């Protein structure tokens, strides 16, 4: 199960969806895509600074006061994760 924790100054994603065999898991790929897009969108499209660490099965993103644009990107990430939990409730959850 992929667990996503969204807090005021932090997003943590951990675990594996176990939806399909490694390399074929569309749920893990979807979550990974959302996370990587968020990180690079904040870096490339805003002047905000974030700290992040990415490892297999684990992502930790930390940030301080975000601009309105960056907050919108975080909100968009959250919308995507909510869609994933709706579509694959046994494989992704928000904690």
C-alpha positions as CSV (number, residue, x, y, z in Angstrom):
1,X,0.0,0.0,0.0
2,X,1.2,3.5,-0.9
3,X,0.7,5.9,2.0
4,X,0.6,9.6,1.4
5,X,0.9,12.1,4.3
6,X,0.2,15.7,3.4
7,X,0.9,18.2,6.2
8,X,1.3,22.0,6.4
9,X,5.0,22.0,5.6
10,X,5.6,18.4,4.4
11,X,4.6,15.7,2.1
12,X,5.7,12.1,2.7
13,X,5.0,9.2,0.4
14,X,6.0,5.7,1.3
15,X,5.3,2.1,0.4
16,X,4.5,0.1,-2.7
17,X,1.1,-0.3,-4.3
18,X,1.5,-4.0,-5.0
19,X,-1.1,-3.6,-7.8
20,X,1.0,-5.5,-10.3
21,X,4.5,-7.0,-10.6
22,X,7.5,-4.7,-10.3
23,X,8.0,-2.7,-13.5
24,X,4.3,-3.2,-14.5
25,X,2.6,-1.4,-11.6
26,X,0.6,1.4,-13.0
27,X,-0.5,2.6,-9.5
28,X,3.2,3.0,-8.4
29,X,4.0,4.7,-11.7
30,X,1.0,7.1,-11.3
31,X,2.0,8.1,-7.8
32,X,5.6,8.5,-8.8
33,X,4.7,10.6,-11.7
34,X,2.6,12.9,-9.5
35,X,5.3,13.3,-6.9
36,X,8.1,13.9,-9.4
37,X,6.0,16.4,-11.3
38,X,5.2,18.3,-8.1
39,X,8.9,18.5,-7.1
40,X,10.1,19.7,-10.5
41,X,7.1,22.0,-11.1
42,X,7.8,23.8,-7.8
43,X,11.5,24.1,-8.7
44,X,11.0,25.1,-12.3
45,X,7.9,27.2,-12.2
46,X,8.2,29.1,-8.9
47,X,11.0,30.8,-6.9
48,X,10.2,28.7,-3.9
49,X,12.8,26.5,-2.3
50,X,12.0,23.0,-1.1
51,X,14.0,20.2,0.3
52,X,13.3,16.6,-0.8
53,X,14.7,13.1,-0.7
54,X,13.7,10.4,-3.1
55,X,14.4,6.7,-2.6
56,X,12.7,3.6,-3.9
57,X,9.4,3.4,-2.1
58,X,9.9,6.6,-0.2
59,X,9.7,10.4,-0.8
60,X,10.0,13.2,1.7
61,X,9.3,16.8,0.6
62,X,9.7,19.6,3.1
63,X,9.0,23.3,2.5
64,X,8.4,26.5,4.4
65,X,6.1,29.3,3.4
66,X,5.1,28.6,-0.2
67,X,4.0,31.2,-2.8
68,X,0.4,31.1,-4.0
69,X,1.6,29.4,-7.2
70,X,3.5,26.7,-5.3
71,X,0.5,26.1,-3.0
72,X,-1.7,25.6,-6.1
73,X,0.8,23.0,-7.3
74,X,0.6,21.2,-4.0
75,X,-3.2,21.4,-4.2
76,X,-3.1,19.9,-7.7
77,X,-0.9,17.1,-6.4
78,X,-3.4,16.4,-3.7
79,X,-6.3,16.3,-6.2
80,X,-4.3,13.7,-8.2
81,X,-3.6,11.6,-5.1
82,X,-7.3,11.8,-4.2
83,X,-8.2,10.5,-7.6
84,X,-5.7,7.7,-7.2
85,X,-7.2,6.7,-3.8
86,X,-10.7,6.7,-5.3
87,X,-9.6,4.6,-8.3
88,X,-7.4,2.2,-6.3
89,X,-8.5,2.2,-2.7
90,X,-6.8,-1.0,-1.8
91,X,-3.4,0.3,-3.0
92,X,-3.2,4.0,-2.1
93,X,-4.3,5.8,1.0
94,X,-4.0,9.2,2.6
95,X,-2.9,9.2,6.2
